Amino acid sequence: MVRMLGTWVSTLRRAGGVTLLGIGLLAPREATAQTDEQRAAARALATDGAKAFNEGRWQEAVDMFTRAESLVHAPPHLLFLARSQEKLGRLVRAREAYLKITKETLSAAAPQAFRDAQASAEQELRALEPRIASLTVSVEGAEGASDLTVMIDGQPMPAALLGVPRPIDPGDHKLEAVAAGYRGQPAQVKLLDGERKAVALTLERDPNAALAGPAGETGTPTAAPPGALAPVSTEPPPATSSGPNQGMRIGSYVAFGVGAVGLGLGTYFLIDSRGKRSDADAKNDQCEAQLRCTANDPLAKEVDDLDDQARSALTLSVVGFAVGGVGIATGTVLFLASAPKEGAQAGFTVRPVIGLGAAGVAGTF
């Protein structure tokens, strides 16, 4: 066994100076937890990861060491995983990997390779921590918003981190705050190694998302459904005294039919868009879990294709709801205009409201 161990270490040294991996995989405490096939597979993955690391293929090294660690736990796996993440500029992830090694309690029988990995992790962690940047994000003007979401690089930030410093990788980052009934501009921030910054995002009420009350009535506007268009007012000519206008009445029925079809199609494509988006998110999570989301990866291409389908379905949904809303509003106007003069007022105002998942009218009659 000693001769085999020495041969394996020598082989790794010749492969590129990674001398810790073979010892970790031959540790007695792991021998009872994994099969021979798993240990052999983990050893092969670690060897490929060491080669990728020494050749500067950092993402491949992350993938290989992550797979090896999933089969057989060994501090050297985490050590080279942390080093690879650091090379990629993912300092926060690298620190977490270093911390896992330093916090592990090694048994008295642990091989020297594990102890060497732990000592290296402690030293490299001390050098890494001053490089991690800090960002404090706050939002102004959205005190009344109940669904405020802050996005960093397209990912939602936990509400608990709003207004407090959070560790973040140095580099360029895009910040955006979104809430129903509000609008704001995204912000770009660049952080250097160890830099601390605070960014305040500003939201203001979206006037296009406010509904006016009935004619002559004052008060605070209420928020329209997300995606609603601006209210439209129309004043058709007063009804004639000769009785119902049959042509306008028939036209109103046709418009109602068009509106119903439009709303139905809008609902269908909206559900389809959400389904495609959910599938894309699930595959993206799977891809990120495997740490191999490259542009040419088949799983990454599937995610892009599902995203495109989701966007197309959402566009068709918006068109469907718009057509449906216009149809309902037009049908309402024609129906009221064709009513007999008796029992009707001399004039009326109609304000159709059209938006994603919502359509209707408001006004005085």
N, C-alpha and C positions, 0 to 999 in steps of 0.2 A: 504493500500500500504506500509506504514512504517513497519507494522508487517511482511508482505511478504518479504520485503527487509532484515529485520533483520534475518529472518529465513534462507534466502539464504546465507547470509554472514556467519552465524554460521555453516551451512552445509559445506561451503568451508573450514572453519577453521578446522573442524573435519577431512576433507578429506586430509589435509596436509599443512595447513598454507597459502594457496593462497587466500587472502581475497579481492583481487581487482576485480576479473573477473565478479562476479555476479552483482556488482554495475554498472560496465561499460555497461553490456548488458541491464540494466534497465534504462539507462539514457534517459530522455525525448527527447533529440535532435535526438536520433536514432529511437525513436518510430514511427516517421512519415516516415522514409526512408526505413524500412524493414517490412516485414509481420511478423505476430506472429510465423509462421512456421520457418522463417529464424532466428528469435531471439532465438527460442527454440533450433534449431539445433546448432547455434553458442554457446549457453550456454552449451549444452551437449559436444561439441567438446572441449571447454575450460576446462570443468571439467576433461575429459579424458586426455587432455594435461597436466593439473596440476598433475594428478596422475602419468603420465609417467615421468614428470620432477622430482617429488619427489622420484621416484624409480630409477632414473638414466638412463632412456631410452630416451636419448637426441634426437635422430633422430625422434623417434615417437612424441616427444613433439614438434619438429619443424613442423612436418606434421600437427598435430592437431591445433596448434596455427595459422599456415598459413591459414588453411581452415576456422577457426573461424573468422579471420580478413577479409577474402574475403567475408564473409556474413555480418558481423557487425563490423564496425571500433571501436576500443577501445584501448587507449594507454596501458592498462594492457596486451592485446594480444601481442603487439609489445615488451613490456618489457620482458615477458617470452620467446618470440621468440629470442630476443637478448641474454638472459641468456643461452638458450639452444645452440645457435650457439657458444657462448663463451666456453661452456663446451666441444663442439666438436672440439675446436681448430680453428674454423673459425672466427678469430678475426676481419677481415675486414668486413665480413657480419654483425657481431654483432655490430660493431661500426655504420654501416649505419642504423641499426634498432634503436639503442639508439638515433642517431641524429634525426631521424624522430620524435621521441617523444619530444625531447628537443626543436625542432624548431616549434612544433605545437602551435598555439595560442588558448588557451582555453577560452571559453566564460565565462561570469560571472555566468551562470547557470550550468556550468560543475560540475559533482559530485566530491566529495572529493577524490574518488578513482582515478580519472583521474589526479588530482593534485599530489596525492601521487606517482603515477606511473611516472609522469614527474620529480618529485624531486629525486626519486630513480634512474631514468635513468641518470640524470645529475651527480649524485655522482658516479655511476658505470662506466660511460663514462670516467670520469677523471682517474679512476683507470685502465681502459682498454688501453687507448691510448698509454702510455709508453711501453706497451708490444708488440705493432704491429711492425713488422720488416720492413726494407726498402731494396730494391734491385735495383741496376742500371745495366742494360744490354747493352752492346755495341758489335758491330761486326766489325772485322778487315779483310781486304783482299777482300771484296766484293763490292768495290766502283763502279764497272761496272755492277753489277747485277741490273736488272730492276724488278725482282719478288722476292726480298728478303723477307723471312718470318721467324720470330723468334717465336718458340713454347716454352711455359712454361707449364710443366705437360700435354703436348699433346694438349694444347689450344693455338691458335695464339694470340700473343700480339699485341695490336694496335701500328701502326708505330709511333704514336705521343709520345709513352712512351719510345721509343728507345733512350738510352743515358741519361735518366733523372731518378731520384729516383722514385720508385713506391711502395706504401704500399703493403705488402704481409704477409700472415700468417707465423708464425714461423714453422720450420720443414724442411723436405727434399723436394727438388724440382729438376726436370730435365729440363735442358735448351738445345735447339737445334736450329741452324740456317740452313735454306735450301734455295737454289737458283739453277736454271737451269744452268748447266755447272760448278758448284762448288761442293766441298765436304768438310766436316768438321766432327769433333767428338763431340758428345753430352757432356755436362758437368753436373755434379751433385753438388749441393750446399746445405749446411745445415745451417739454420738460427736459432739462439736462440731468446728468447723474447727480443724485442727492438733492435736487432742487425742490423747494416747497413753494406751492402756489395756491392761490384762492381765486375761484372764478364764480361770479354771480350772473346767473341767467335771468333774463327779464321776460315776463309774459304780460300780455295785455289782452283785454277782452276783444274778441273778434266781432266787429259790427255786423258782418254777414251772417253771424250765428245767432242774432237777436231777432225776436218777433215783436212787432208793435202790437199794442192792444187794439180793441175795437175803436172805430172812428170816434174822435172826440174824447176818448178816455186817456188819462195820463197815468203814469206809474213806472215802475222799474221793468225794463224789457225782460222777457224770459228767454232762456237759451233754447234755440231750435235743436232738433236732433242733429248728430254729427253728419256733416256732408250736405246739410240743407242749403238750398239756394236762397237768394234774397227774395223777400216777399214781393209779389206782383199785384198791383191794383188795376182793375179794369172796370169801366162803367159802360155797360151796354145801353142802347137806347131804350127808353121806357116802353113797356108793353102797350100794344095797340088795344083799342076797345072793341075790335072786331072778333075777339075770341082767341083761343089758343092758336099759335102759329105752328101748324103741323110739320112744316119743313124743319123748323128749329128743334121741335120736340124729337123728331126722328134723328136729327143730327146729334142731339144730346145722348140718345141711346147708343149710337155708333161710337161716340167719343168715350162713353163709359166702358163699352166693350174693349176698345183699344187700350184704355187705362188698365183694365183688369188683366189683359194679356201682358202688358208691359210690367206691371207689378209682379205677376207670376214669374216671368222670365228673370226679372231682377232678383227675386228671392232665390230662384234656382241657381243662378250663377254665383250669387253671394255664398250660398252653402257650398257650392263646388269649389270656390276660391278658398274658403276657410279649410276645407278638407285637404286641398293640395298644399296649403300653407302648413297644416299640421303634419302632413307626411314629410314635407321638406325639413321641418324642424326636427322630427324624429330621426331622419337619416343624417342630418347635420350633427345631432348629438352623438349618433353612432360613429360617425366619421371622426369627430373630435375625440371620442373615447379611445379610438384606435390610434390617434395621433398620427394620421397619415393623410390629412386633407390637402393634397397637392392639386394643382390645376388639372393634371392629367389623370387623376385617380377616378376610376369608374363611379365610386360612391359620391365623390364631389360633383361629377357631371350630372348624376341623378338629382342631386340637390338643386343645381342650377336649372335643370329642366323643369323640376316641380315648381321652382320659384317663378319661372317664365309662365307656366300654365296658370299659376295662382294669380299673377298680375293680369293676364289676358281675361280670365274669368271675372276678376274684379272690375275691369273696364267694361265688360259686357253687362255686369250687374248695375253699374252706375247708369249706363245708357238705358237699360230696362226700367229702372226706377224713374229716370227723368221722363221717358216716354209715358210711363204709367201715370206719373203725377200730372203731366200736362193733359193727358186724356181725361183724368178724373176732374181736373179743374175746368177744362173746356166743356165737358159734359154738364157740370154744375151750372156754369154760366148760361149755356144754351137752354138748359131745363128751366131755370128761373126766368130767363127772358121770354120763354114761350108761354109762361103762365098767364091766365086771364088777369085783366086789370083789376077786377073786383077782388078785394081782400089783399091787394098788393100795394106797397107804397110807390110813390112816384119815382123813386130812384133807389139804388142799392150799390154797395161796394163789396167786391169779392177779392180776397187775397189768397190764392193757392200757395201752399207750402210743399216743396218737393225736396226729397233727400234720400239718402241711403236708408232703406227700411222704413220710410215714413212718407206719407203723402196725404194731403187733405186741403181744406179751405178754411178761411176765417173771414169774417166781415160782418156787415150790418145789412138787414133785409127789411 
